[in-house]
Amino acid sequence: MPLAAHIKEHPVYFHRFDAVWTPTVLILDPEGVERFRIEGYLPRDEFRAQLELGLARVAFMGKRWDEAERRYAEVLEKYPDSKSAPEALYWKGVSRYKITNDHNVLGELPGQFQEKYPDSIGALKTIAWQH
Amino acid sequence: MKVQWRKDADAALAEAKSSKKPVLVDFSAAPA
């Protein structure tokens, strides 16, 4: 559901949704709860990857783990070299864990991060799961 | 495919709720 809010036409929307910079893009769940925010310009593919991360986040927060895992996997597949990919890898793993409740799933993540995205924040976050 | 941008937030949120779809809100200051 695309909603346009131009600062001259709808300044009240900026206050309502706490938008303090342009461009800002919000992704809300069907109940209107903000689940993802993008502030500032991005190159086209990175922007697309961020939008898809946002949709994955909506699924994750709705506890639709299968859909979330699929959406995060799609980000990794379509934008493997993007800055958004490490976040997708992290949450794809967490989604799989939510589905399986198998701790081994989390234990595999540090190695995947070391191999693909060793300098990412996700690499640091997953150190705790290293066996 | 041309995007049908909504301009009314309350109507868009109501439509999203009834159709169980997420909402993308684009805040812009770009010249029309």
Backbone of each chain as nested JSON, in Angstrom:
{
  "chains": [
    {"id": "A", "residues": [
      {"number": 1, "name": "MET", "atoms": {"N": [0.852, -1.185, 0.0], "CA": [0.0, 0.0, 0.0], "C": [0.895, 1.245, 0.0]}},
      {"number": 2, "name": "PRO", "atoms": {"N": [1.101, 1.876, -1.133], "CA": [2.008, 3.031, -1.193], "C": [1.318, 4.328, -0.781]}},
      {"number": 3, "name": "LEU", "atoms": {"N": [1.944, 5.042, 0.127], "CA": [1.387, 6.312, 0.612], "C": [2.454, 7.393, 0.435]}},
      {"number": 4, "name": "ALA", "atoms": {"N": [2.113, 8.448, -0.279], "CA": [3.053, 9.543, -0.51], "C": [2.785, 10.672, 0.479]}},
      {"number": 5, "name": "ALA", "atoms": {"N": [3.864, 11.197, 1.067], "CA": [3.733, 12.318, 1.999], "C": [4.753, 13.381, 1.597]}},
      {"number": 6, "name": "HIS", "atoms": {"N": [4.282, 14.411, 0.921], "CA": [5.173, 15.5, 0.527], "C": [5.149, 16.585, 1.599]}},
      {"number": 7, "name": "ILE", "atoms": {"N": [6.327, 17.131, 1.869], "CA": [6.437, 18.068, 2.996], "C": [5.543, 19.305, 2.811]}},
      {"number": 8, "name": "LYS", "atoms": {"N": [5.269, 19.682, 1.577], "CA": [4.419, 20.861, 1.36], "C": [2.933, 20.509, 1.399]}},
      {"number": 9, "name": "GLU", "atoms": {"N": [2.604, 19.295, 0.991], "CA": [1.194, 18.893, 0.947], "C": [0.713, 18.301, 2.267]}},
      {"number": 10, "name": "HIS", "atoms": {"N": [1.591, 17.574, 2.955], "CA": [1.175, 16.861, 4.155], "C": [2.194, 17.025, 5.289]}},
      {"number": 11, "name": "PRO", "atoms": {"N": [2.47, 18.255, 5.688], "CA": [3.457, 18.426, 6.77], "C": [3.035, 17.722, 8.059]}},
      {"number": 12, "name": "VAL", "atoms": {"N": [1.742, 17.573, 8.27], "CA": [1.259, 16.924, 9.489], "C": [1.67, 15.449, 9.54]}},
      {"number": 13, "name": "TYR", "atoms": {"N": [1.831, 14.843, 8.376], "CA": [2.247, 13.429, 8.364], "C": [3.687, 13.277, 8.871]}},
      {"number": 14, "name": "PHE", "atoms": {"N": [4.507, 14.284, 8.612], "CA": [5.894, 14.217, 9.093], "C": [5.917, 14.146, 10.616]}},
      {"number": 15, "name": "HIS", "atoms": {"N": [5.088, 14.932, 11.235], "CA": [5.016, 14.917, 12.695], "C": [4.384, 13.612, 13.194]}},
      {"number": 16, "name": "ARG", "atoms": {"N": [3.343, 13.209, 12.53], "CA": [2.606, 12.0, 12.951], "C": [3.494, 10.764, 12.951]}},
      {"number": 17, "name": "PHE", "atoms": {"N": [4.382, 10.674, 11.937], "CA": [5.217, 9.471, 11.803], "C": [6.678, 9.72, 12.201]}},
      {"number": 18, "name": "ASP", "atoms": {"N": [6.945, 10.866, 12.832], "CA": [8.311, 11.188, 13.279], "C": [9.32, 11.171, 12.135]}},
      {"number": 19, "name": "ALA", "atoms": {"N": [8.925, 11.681, 10.999], "CA": [9.866, 11.796, 9.884], "C": [10.579, 13.144, 10.015]}},
      {"number": 20, "name": "VAL", "atoms": {"N": [11.89, 13.102, 10.175], "CA": [12.648, 14.326, 10.436], "C": [13.647, 14.64, 9.325]}},
      {"number": 21, "name": "TRP", "atoms": {"N": [13.614, 13.846, 8.274], "CA": [14.572, 14.035, 7.204], "C": [13.949, 13.527, 5.914]}},
      {"number": 22, "name": "THR", "atoms": {"N": [14.401, 14.042, 4.789], "CA": [13.955, 13.486, 3.518], "C": [15.171, 13.096, 2.683]}},
      {"number": 23, "name": "PRO", "atoms": {"N": [15.043, 12.048, 1.886], "CA": [13.88, 11.171, 1.89], "C": [13.878, 10.232, 3.09]}},
      {"number": 24, "name": "THR", "atoms": {"N": [12.694, 9.928, 3.56], "CA": [12.497, 8.872, 4.549], "C": [11.433, 7.932, 4.009]}},
      {"number": 25, "name": "VAL", "atoms": {"N": [11.694, 6.663, 4.153], "CA": [10.704, 5.65, 3.765], "C": [10.429, 4.787, 4.98]}},
      {"number": 26, "name": "LEU", "atoms": {"N": [9.154, 4.62, 5.278], "CA": [8.741, 3.74, 6.362], "C": [8.019, 2.535, 5.787]}},
      {"number": 27, "name": "ILE", "atoms": {"N": [8.206, 1.416, 6.434], "CA": [7.381, 0.253, 6.122], "C": [6.608, -0.087, 7.39]}},
      {"number": 28, "name": "LEU", "atoms": {"N": [5.295, -0.022, 7.255], "CA": [4.397, -0.306, 8.371], "C": [3.758, -1.663, 8.155]}},
      {"number": 29, "name": "ASP", "atoms": {"N": [3.445, -2.343, 9.244], "CA": [2.707, -3.593, 9.086], "C": [1.23, -3.267, 8.836]}},
      {"number": 30, "name": "PRO", "atoms": {"N": [0.412, -4.257, 8.544], "CA": [-0.999, -3.961, 8.208], "C": [-1.758, -3.259, 9.327]}},
      {"number": 31, "name": "GLU", "atoms": {"N": [-1.245, -3.341, 10.544], "CA": [-1.893, -2.649, 11.664], "C": [-1.394, -1.21, 11.805]}},
      {"number": 32, "name": "GLY", "atoms": {"N": [-0.465, -0.817, 10.942], "CA": [0.037, 0.552, 10.976], "C": [1.23, 0.751, 11.889]}},
      {"number": 33, "name": "VAL", "atoms": {"N": [1.812, -0.333, 12.388], "CA": [2.986, -0.238, 13.265], "C": [4.252, -0.177, 12.411]}},
      {"number": 34, "name": "GLU", "atoms": {"N": [5.101, 0.816, 12.695], "CA": [6.355, 0.933, 11.948], "C": [7.248, -0.261, 12.229]}},
      {"number": 35, "name": "ARG", "atoms": {"N": [7.741, -0.88, 11.158], "CA": [8.635, -2.028, 11.297], "C": [10.002, -1.807, 10.673]}},
      {"number": 36, "name": "PHE", "atoms": {"N": [10.116, -0.759, 9.808], "CA": [11.401, -0.54, 9.137], "C": [11.455, 0.9, 8.669]}},
      {"number": 37, "name": "ARG", "atoms": {"N": [12.647, 1.484, 8.731], "CA": [12.823, 2.885, 8.354], "C": [14.103, 3.037, 7.532]}},
      {"number": 38, "name": "ILE", "atoms": {"N": [13.996, 3.748, 6.436], "CA": [15.157, 4.07, 5.603], "C": [15.238, 5.59, 5.526]}},
      {"number": 39, "name": "GLU", "atoms": {"N": [16.347, 6.15, 5.948], "CA": [16.528, 7.608, 5.906], "C": [17.709, 7.932, 5.004]}},
      {"number": 40, "name": "GLY", "atoms": {"N": [17.491, 8.794, 4.025], "CA": [18.563, 9.189, 3.112], "C": [18.52, 8.403, 1.814]}},
      {"number": 41, "name": "TYR", "atoms": {"N": [19.205, 8.966, 0.823], "CA": [19.257, 8.332, -0.5], "C": [20.19, 7.137, -0.487]}},
      {"number": 42, "name": "LEU", "atoms": {"N": [19.834, 6.158, -1.294], "CA": [20.677, 4.983, -1.497], "C": [20.715, 4.666, -2.988]}},
      {"number": 43, "name": "PRO", "atoms": {"N": [21.796, 4.026, -3.46], "CA": [21.79, 3.531, -4.839], "C": [20.613, 2.563, -5.039]}},
      {"number": 44, "name": "ARG", "atoms": {"N": [20.17, 2.455, -6.271], "CA": [18.935, 1.721, -6.564], "C": [18.91, 0.308, -5.976]}},
      {"number": 45, "name": "ASP", "atoms": {"N": [19.954, -0.477, -6.225], "CA": [19.918, -1.863, -5.76], "C": [19.959, -1.96, -4.238]}},
      {"number": 46, "name": "GLU", "atoms": {"N": [20.716, -1.036, -3.617], "CA": [20.762, -1.056, -2.156], "C": [19.392, -0.664, -1.589]}},
      {"number": 47, "name": "PHE", "atoms": {"N": [18.749, 0.283, -2.244], "CA": [17.409, 0.695, -1.81], "C": [16.425, -0.465, -1.942]}},
      {"number": 48, "name": "ARG", "atoms": {"N": [16.493, -1.166, -3.056], "CA": [15.607, -2.314, -3.243], "C": [15.856, -3.372, -2.175]}},
      {"number": 49, "name": "ALA", "atoms": {"N": [17.137, -3.606, -1.897], "CA": [17.474, -4.598, -0.869], "C": [16.916, -4.176, 0.485]}},
      {"number": 50, "name": "GLN", "atoms": {"N": [17.011, -2.871, 0.776], "CA": [16.473, -2.372, 2.043], "C": [14.954, -2.53, 2.095]}},
      {"number": 51, "name": "LEU", "atoms": {"N": [14.283, -2.236, 0.987], "CA": [12.828, -2.408, 0.958], "C": [12.454, -3.866, 1.222]}},
      {"number": 52, "name": "GLU", "atoms": {"N": [13.213, -4.77, 0.64], "CA": [12.898, -6.185, 0.826], "C": [13.232, -6.643, 2.238]}},
      {"number": 53, "name": "LEU", "atoms": {"N": [14.281, -6.046, 2.82], "CA": [14.543, -6.313, 4.24], "C": [13.352, -5.857, 5.085]}},
      {"number": 54, "name": "GLY", "atoms": {"N": [12.781, -4.724, 4.695], "CA": [11.628, -4.201, 5.436], "C": [10.436, -5.133, 5.381]}},
      {"number": 55, "name": "LEU", "atoms": {"N": [10.183, -5.687, 4.21], "CA": [9.066, -6.629, 4.091], "C": [9.348, -7.909, 4.87]}},
      {"number": 56, "name": "ALA", "atoms": {"N": [10.605, -8.318, 4.867], "CA": [10.974, -9.491, 5.662], "C": [10.761, -9.206, 7.151]}},
      {"number": 57, "name": "ARG", "atoms": {"N": [11.081, -7.986, 7.55], "CA": [10.902, -7.602, 8.958], "C": [9.421, -7.619, 9.353]}},
      {"number": 58, "name": "VAL", "atoms": {"N": [8.577, -7.164, 8.444], "CA": [7.134, -7.205, 8.707], "C": [6.701, -8.655, 8.951]}},
      {"number": 59, "name": "ALA", "atoms": {"N": [7.185, -9.566, 8.107], "CA": [6.845, -10.982, 8.28], "C": [7.407, -11.514, 9.588]}},
      {"number": 60, "name": "PHE", "atoms": {"N": [8.65, -11.142, 9.891], "CA": [9.289, -11.633, 11.125], "C": [8.518, -11.163, 12.357]}},
      {"number": 61, "name": "MET", "atoms": {"N": [8.183, -9.891, 12.384], "CA": [7.482, -9.352, 13.548], "C": [6.056, -9.884, 13.638]}},
      {"number": 62, "name": "GLY", "atoms": {"N": [5.528, -10.357, 12.516], "CA": [4.225, -11.007, 12.523], "C": [4.336, -12.496, 12.861]}},
      {"number": 63, "name": "LYS", "atoms": {"N": [5.551, -12.932, 13.2], "CA": [5.841, -14.331, 13.555], "C": [5.511, -15.29, 12.415]}},
      {"number": 64, "name": "ARG", "atoms": {"N": [5.613, -14.779, 11.198], "CA": [5.462, -15.642, 10.03], "C": [6.882, -16.047, 9.614]}},
      {"number": 65, "name": "TRP", "atoms": {"N": [7.423, -16.99, 10.364], "CA": [8.849, -17.324, 10.245], "C": [9.209, -17.843, 8.866]}},
      {"number": 66, "name": "ASP", "atoms": {"N": [8.341, -18.683, 8.292], "CA": [8.647, -19.241, 6.956], "C": [8.761, -18.123, 5.916]}},
      {"number": 67, "name": "GLU", "atoms": {"N": [7.809, -17.214, 5.955], "CA": [7.844, -16.103, 4.992], "C": [9.06, -15.228, 5.244]}},
      {"number": 68, "name": "ALA", "atoms": {"N": [9.359, -14.975, 6.52], "CA": [10.524, -14.142, 6.842], "C": [11.805, -14.793, 6.315]}},
      {"number": 69, "name": "GLU", "atoms": {"N": [11.958, -16.087, 6.584], "CA": [13.162, -16.778, 6.114], "C": [13.276, -16.701, 4.59]}},
      {"number": 70, "name": "ARG", "atoms": {"N": [12.148, -16.896, 3.91], "CA": [12.161, -16.849, 2.44], "C": [12.545, -15.452, 1.951]}},
      {"number": 71, "name": "ARG", "atoms": {"N": [12.001, -14.436, 2.576], "CA": [12.293, -13.073, 2.13], "C": [13.759, -12.703, 2.4]}},
      {"number": 72, "name": "TYR", "atoms": {"N": [14.282, -13.094, 3.558], "CA": [15.693, -12.81, 3.839], "C": [16.589, -13.581, 2.848]}},
      {"number": 73, "name": "ALA", "atoms": {"N": [16.204, -14.813, 2.55], "CA": [16.994, -15.6, 1.586], "C": [16.985, -14.935, 0.219]}},
      {"number": 74, "name": "GLU", "atoms": {"N": [15.852, -14.34, -0.139], "CA": [15.768, -13.661, -1.439], "C": [16.687, -12.443, -1.488]}},
      {"number": 75, "name": "VAL", "atoms": {"N": [16.791, -11.725, -0.383], "CA": [17.714, -10.579, -0.336], "C": [19.146, -11.071, -0.56]}},
      {"number": 76, "name": "LEU", "atoms": {"N": [19.499, -12.17, 0.111], "CA": [20.852, -12.714, -0.036], "C": [21.113, -13.17, -1.467]}},
      {"number": 77, "name": "GLU", "atoms": {"N": [20.095, -13.766, -2.06], "CA": [20.256, -14.299, -3.417], "C": [20.355, -13.167, -4.445]}},
      {"number": 78, "name": "LYS", "atoms": {"N": [19.517, -12.143, -4.279], "CA": [19.448, -11.079, -5.277], "C": [20.517, -9.999, -5.079]}},
      {"number": 79, "name": "TYR", "atoms": {"N": [20.919, -9.779, -3.82], "CA": [21.862, -8.686, -3.526], "C": [22.99, -9.174, -2.609]}},
      {"number": 80, "name": "PRO", "atoms": {"N": [23.712, -10.222, -3.012], "CA": [24.715, -10.824, -2.114], "C": [25.864, -9.889, -1.763]}},
      {"number": 81, "name": "ASP", "atoms": {"N": [26.131, -8.916, -2.623], "CA": [27.252, -8.01, -2.37], "C": [26.809, -6.668, -1.797]}},
      {"number": 82, "name": "SER", "atoms": {"N": [25.55, -6.566, -1.454], "CA": [25.041, -5.3, -0.933], "C": [25.399, -5.14, 0.54]}},
      {"number": 83, "name": "LYS", "atoms": {"N": [25.266, -3.911, 1.031], "CA": [25.471, -3.642, 2.453], "C": [24.331, -4.213, 3.286]}},
      {"number": 84, "name": "SER", "atoms": {"N": [23.235, -4.557, 2.62], "CA": [22.075, -5.106, 3.32], "C": [22.183, -6.616, 3.521]}},
      {"number": 85, "name": "ALA", "atoms": {"N": [23.06, -7.25, 2.775], "CA": [23.133, -8.71, 2.791], "C": [23.483, -9.292, 4.171]}},
      {"number": 86, "name": "PRO", "atoms": {"N": [24.449, -8.706, 4.917], "CA": [24.746, -9.301, 6.218], "C": [23.543, -9.317, 7.161]}},
      {"number": 87, "name": "GLU", "atoms": {"N": [22.741, -8.263, 7.12], "CA": [21.548, -8.236, 7.971], "C": [20.581, -9.348, 7.558]}},
      {"number": 88, "name": "ALA", "atoms": {"N": [20.491, -9.57, 6.245], "CA": [19.63, -10.641, 5.746], "C": [20.128, -12.005, 6.217]}},
      {"number": 89, "name": "LEU", "atoms": {"N": [21.454, -12.186, 6.199], "CA": [22.021, -13.467, 6.639], "C": [21.72, -13.707, 8.121]}},
      {"number": 90, "name": "TYR", "atoms": {"N": [21.876, -12.666, 8.907], "CA": [21.635, -12.79, 10.348], "C": [20.182, -13.198, 10.623]}},
      {"number": 91, "name": "TRP", "atoms": {"N": [19.255, -12.441, 10.039], "CA": [17.841, -12.678, 10.345], "C": [17.289, -13.91, 9.646]}},
      {"number": 92, "name": "LYS", "atoms": {"N": [17.89, -14.291, 8.548], "CA": [17.52, -15.572, 7.921], "C": [17.844, -16.707, 8.891]}},
      {"number": 93, "name": "GLY", "atoms": {"N": [19.027, -16.614, 9.516], "CA": [19.406, -17.633, 10.486], "C": [18.489, -17.646, 11.687]}},
      {"number": 94, "name": "VAL", "atoms": {"N": [18.154, -16.458, 12.164], "CA": [17.26, -16.378, 13.326], "C": [15.868, -16.915, 12.963]}},
      {"number": 95, "name": "SER", "atoms": {"N": [15.411, -16.615, 11.756], "CA": [14.11, -17.13, 11.316], "C": [14.125, -18.657, 11.283]}},
      {"number": 96, "name": "ARG", "atoms": {"N": [15.226, -19.235, 10.763], "CA": [15.338, -20.705, 10.727], "C": [15.322, -21.263, 12.143]}},
      {"number": 97, "name": "TYR", "atoms": {"N": [16.008, -20.58, 13.046], "CA": [16.007, -21.029, 14.443], "C": [14.595, -20.976, 15.032]}},
      {"number": 98, "name": "LYS", "atoms": {"N": [13.853, -19.924, 14.696], "CA": [12.48, -19.809, 15.192], "C": [11.615, -20.958, 14.676]}},
      {"number": 99, "name": "ILE", "atoms": {"N": [11.899, -21.4, 13.45], "CA": [11.133, -22.5, 12.858], "C": [11.499, -23.822, 13.512]}},
      {"number": 100, "name": "THR", "atoms": {"N": [12.797, -24.029, 13.724], "CA": [13.281, -25.352, 14.135], "C": [13.55, -25.473, 15.628]}},
      {"number": 101, "name": "ASN", "atoms": {"N": [13.811, -24.353, 16.281], "CA": [14.258, -24.352, 17.678], "C": [15.561, -25.15, 17.852]}},
      {"number": 102, "name": "ASP", "atoms": {"N": [16.324, -25.233, 16.788], "CA": [17.567, -25.999, 16.787], "C": [18.747, -25.046, 16.968]}},
      {"number": 103, "name": "HIS", "atoms": {"N": [19.438, -25.161, 18.094], "CA": [20.55, -24.261, 18.376], "C": [21.707, -24.413, 17.383]}},
      {"number": 104, "name": "ASN", "atoms": {"N": [21.786, -25.578, 16.75], "CA": [22.851, -25.765, 15.758], "C": [22.751, -24.766, 14.608]}},
      {"number": 105, "name": "VAL", "atoms": {"N": [21.523, -24.339, 14.333], "CA": [21.316, -23.349, 13.273], "C": [22.085, -22.075, 13.596]}},
      {"number": 106, "name": "LEU", "atoms": {"N": [21.995, -21.643, 14.838], "CA": [22.706, -20.432, 15.248], "C": [24.215, -20.677, 15.261]}},
      {"number": 107, "name": "GLY", "atoms": {"N": [24.602, -21.892, 15.646], "CA": [26.021, -22.227, 15.704], "C": [26.711, -22.195, 14.355]}},
      {"number": 108, "name": "GLU", "atoms": {"N": [25.929, -22.323, 13.293], "CA": [26.515, -22.285, 11.945], "C": [26.76, -20.857, 11.455]}},
      {"number": 109, "name": "LEU", "atoms": {"N": [26.108, -19.891, 12.097], "CA": [26.183, -18.515, 11.597], "C": [27.572, -17.878, 11.701]}},
      {"number": 110, "name": "PRO", "atoms": {"N": [28.298, -18.053, 12.805], "CA": [29.627, -17.4, 12.864], "C": [30.52, -17.79, 11.693]}},
      {"number": 111, "name": "GLY", "atoms": {"N": [30.514, -19.041, 11.311], "CA": [31.329, -19.479, 10.18], "C": [30.877, -18.856, 8.874]}},
      {"number": 112, "name": "GLN", "atoms": {"N": [29.55, -18.751, 8.712], "CA": [29.029, -18.137, 7.496], "C": [29.419, -16.663, 7.417]}},
      {"number": 113, "name": "PHE", "atoms": {"N": [29.385, -16.006, 8.565], "CA": [29.772, -14.586, 8.579], "C": [31.269, -14.43, 8.322]}},
      {"number": 114, "name": "GLN", "atoms": {"N": [32.069, -15.29, 8.912], "CA": [33.514, -15.186, 8.686], "C": [33.849, -15.391, 7.225]}},
      {"number": 115, "name": "GLU", "atoms": {"N": [33.093, -16.273, 6.591], "CA": [33.355, -16.569, 5.181], "C": [32.895, -15.436, 4.264]}},
      {"number": 116, "name": "LYS", "atoms": {"N": [31.69, -14.899, 4.529], "CA": [31.085, -13.963, 3.57], "C": [31.163, -12.493, 3.986]}},
      {"number": 117, "name": "TYR", "atoms": {"N": [30.943, -12.234, 5.262], "CA": [30.86, -10.832, 5.701], "C": [31.628, -10.641, 7.016]}},
      {"number": 118, "name": "PRO", "atoms": {"N": [32.943, -10.879, 7.0], "CA": [33.708, -10.874, 8.253], "C": [33.789, -9.506, 8.928]}},
      {"number": 119, "name": "ASP", "atoms": {"N": [33.584, -8.427, 8.156], "CA": [33.707, -7.092, 8.743], "C": [32.357, -6.483, 9.138]}},
      {"number": 120, "name": "SER", "atoms": {"N": [31.316, -7.272, 9.083], "CA": [29.979, -6.749, 9.375], "C": [29.671, -6.815, 10.865]}},
      {"number": 121, "name": "ILE", "atoms": {"N": [28.671, -6.062, 11.251], "CA": [28.224, -6.099, 12.642], "C": [27.658, -7.477, 12.978]}},
      {"number": 122, "name": "GLY", "atoms": {"N": [27.088, -8.131, 11.962], "CA": [26.54, -9.476, 12.178], "C": [27.633, -10.461, 12.586]}},
      {"number": 123, "name": "ALA", "atoms": {"N": [28.844, -10.259, 12.042], "CA": [29.953, -11.148, 12.412], "C": [30.239, -11.037, 13.911]}},
      {"number": 124, "name": "LEU", "atoms": {"N": [30.142, -9.814, 14.429], "CA": [30.352, -9.616, 15.864], "C": [29.208, -10.198, 16.683]}},
      {"number": 125, "name": "LYS", "atoms": {"N": [27.979, -9.976, 16.197], "CA": [26.818, -10.444, 16.945], "C": [26.772, -11.964, 17.08]}},
      {"number": 126, "name": "THR", "atoms": {"N": [27.321, -12.65, 16.093], "CA": [27.216, -14.11, 16.092], "C": [28.375, -14.808, 16.778]}},
      {"number": 127, "name": "ILE", "atoms": {"N": [29.371, -14.03, 17.187], "CA": [30.517, -14.644, 17.881], "C": [30.043, -15.448, 19.093]}},
      {"number": 128, "name": "ALA", "atoms": {"N": [29.022, -14.931, 19.756], "CA": [28.537, -15.593, 20.975], "C": [27.998, -16.988, 20.688]}},
      {"number": 129, "name": "TRP", "atoms": {"N": [27.675, -17.259, 19.446], "CA": [27.097, -18.574, 19.096], "C": [28.152, -19.554, 18.593]}},
      {"number": 130, "name": "GLN", "atoms": {"N": [29.429, -19.09, 18.605], "CA": [30.497, -19.951, 18.089], "C": [30.713, -21.119, 19.041]}},
      {"number": 131, "name": "HIS", "atoms": {"N": [30.825, -22.314, 18.472], "CA": [31.045, -23.501, 19.317], "C": [32.521, -23.623, 19.681]}}
    ]},
    {"id": "B", "residues": [
      {"number": 1, "name": "MET", "atoms": {"N": [4.846, -0.894, -14.488], "CA": [3.625, -0.8, -13.69], "C": [3.619, 0.523, -12.934]}},
      {"number": 2, "name": "LYS", "atoms": {"N": [2.566, 1.293, -13.121], "CA": [2.483, 2.593, -12.465], "C": [1.97, 2.401, -11.034]}},
      {"number": 3, "name": "VAL", "atoms": {"N": [2.681, 3.037, -10.094], "CA": [2.289, 2.927, -8.687], "C": [1.135, 3.888, -8.398]}},
      {"number": 4, "name": "GLN", "atoms": {"N": [0.116, 3.383, -7.766], "CA": [-1.04, 4.21, -7.388], "C": [-0.815, 4.752, -5.983]}},
      {"number": 5, "name": "TRP", "atoms": {"N": [-0.125, 5.881, -5.905], "CA": [0.203, 6.445, -4.604], "C": [-1.044, 6.997, -3.921]}},
      {"number": 6, "name": "ARG", "atoms": {"N": [-1.246, 6.6, -2.683], "CA": [-2.315, 7.182, -1.878], "C": [-1.802, 8.472, -1.26]}},
      {"number": 7, "name": "LYS", "atoms": {"N": [-2.717, 9.401, -1.006], "CA": [-2.349, 10.677, -0.399], "C": [-3.003, 10.859, 0.975]}},
      {"number": 8, "name": "ASP", "atoms": {"N": [-3.988, 10.016, 1.277], "CA": [-4.721, 10.115, 2.538], "C": [-4.244, 9.002, 3.475]}},
      {"number": 9, "name": "ALA", "atoms": {"N": [-3.539, 9.374, 4.537], "CA": [-2.938, 8.376, 5.419], "C": [-3.985, 7.512, 6.108]}},
      {"number": 10, "name": "ASP", "atoms": {"N": [-5.037, 8.131, 6.611], "CA": [-6.051, 7.34, 7.323], "C": [-6.709, 6.324, 6.391]}},
      {"number": 11, "name": "ALA", "atoms": {"N": [-7.013, 6.758, 5.18], "CA": [-7.631, 5.843, 4.22], "C": [-6.668, 4.727, 3.835]}},
      {"number": 12, "name": "ALA", "atoms": {"N": [-5.393, 5.074, 3.657], "CA": [-4.4, 4.064, 3.283], "C": [-4.212, 3.042, 4.406]}},
      {"number": 13, "name": "LEU", "atoms": {"N": [-4.179, 3.526, 5.642], "CA": [-4.003, 2.611, 6.772], "C": [-5.219, 1.698, 6.925]}},
      {"number": 14, "name": "ALA", "atoms": {"N": [-6.402, 2.245, 6.699], "CA": [-7.613, 1.424, 6.788], "C": [-7.627, 0.367, 5.688]}},
      {"number": 15, "name": "GLU", "atoms": {"N": [-7.204, 0.79, 4.496], "CA": [-7.155, -0.153, 3.372], "C": [-6.114, -1.249, 3.629]}},
      {"number": 16, "name": "ALA", "atoms": {"N": [-4.977, -0.856, 4.209], "CA": [-3.935, -1.841, 4.522], "C": [-4.434, -2.851, 5.548]}},
      {"number": 17, "name": "LYS", "atoms": {"N": [-5.141, -2.355, 6.526], "CA": [-5.642, -3.243, 7.586], "C": [-6.653, -4.236, 7.024]}},
      {"number": 18, "name": "SER", "atoms": {"N": [-7.561, -3.736, 6.214], "CA": [-8.602, -4.626, 5.692], "C": [-8.039, -5.624, 4.682]}},
      {"number": 19, "name": "SER", "atoms": {"N": [-6.988, -5.215, 3.975], "CA": [-6.41, -6.122, 2.98], "C": [-5.209, -6.89, 3.519]}},
      {"number": 20, "name": "LYS", "atoms": {"N": [-4.86, -6.616, 4.805], "CA": [-3.719, -7.288, 5.451], "C": [-2.419, -7.096, 4.661]}},
      {"number": 21, "name": "LYS", "atoms": {"N": [-2.248, -5.873, 4.15], "CA": [-1.024, -5.571, 3.404], "C": [-0.197, -4.528, 4.157]}},
      {"number": 22, "name": "PRO", "atoms": {"N": [1.123, -4.598, 4.018], "CA": [1.96, -3.56, 4.633], "C": [1.824, -2.229, 3.904]}},
      {"number": 23, "name": "VAL", "atoms": {"N": [2.295, -1.179, 4.541], "CA": [2.232, 0.168, 3.97], "C": [3.651, 0.688, 3.761]}},
      {"number": 24, "name": "LEU", "atoms": {"N": [3.901, 1.247, 2.611], "CA": [5.168, 1.936, 2.354], "C": [4.857, 3.427, 2.336]}},
      {"number": 25, "name": "VAL", "atoms": {"N": [5.471, 4.181, 3.236], "CA": [5.252, 5.619, 3.294], "C": [6.511, 6.319, 2.791]}},
      {"number": 26, "name": "ASP", "atoms": {"N": [6.337, 7.147, 1.774], "CA": [7.468, 7.859, 1.174], "C": [7.373, 9.335, 1.543]}},
      {"number": 27, "name": "PHE", "atoms": {"N": [8.289, 9.788, 2.378], "CA": [8.344, 11.197, 2.782], "C": [9.329, 11.916, 1.867]}},
      {"number": 28, "name": "SER", "atoms": {"N": [8.833, 12.927, 1.211], "CA": [9.66, 13.594, 0.204], "C": [9.546, 15.112, 0.317]}},
      {"number": 29, "name": "ALA", "atoms": {"N": [10.611, 15.771, -0.113], "CA": [10.583, 17.223, -0.249], "C": [10.986, 17.611, -1.665]}},
      {"number": 30, "name": "ALA", "atoms": {"N": [11.014, 16.603, -2.526], "CA": [11.462, 16.85, -3.905], "C": [10.425, 17.668, -4.661]}},
      {"number": 31, "name": "PRO", "atoms": {"N": [10.885, 18.536, -5.568], "CA": [9.935, 19.294, -6.403], "C": [9.088, 18.347, -7.234]}},
      {"number": 32, "name": "ALA", "atoms": {"N": [7.816, 18.679, -7.38], "CA": [6.901, 17.814, -8.149], "C": [7.261, 17.852, -9.622]}}
    ]}
  ]
}
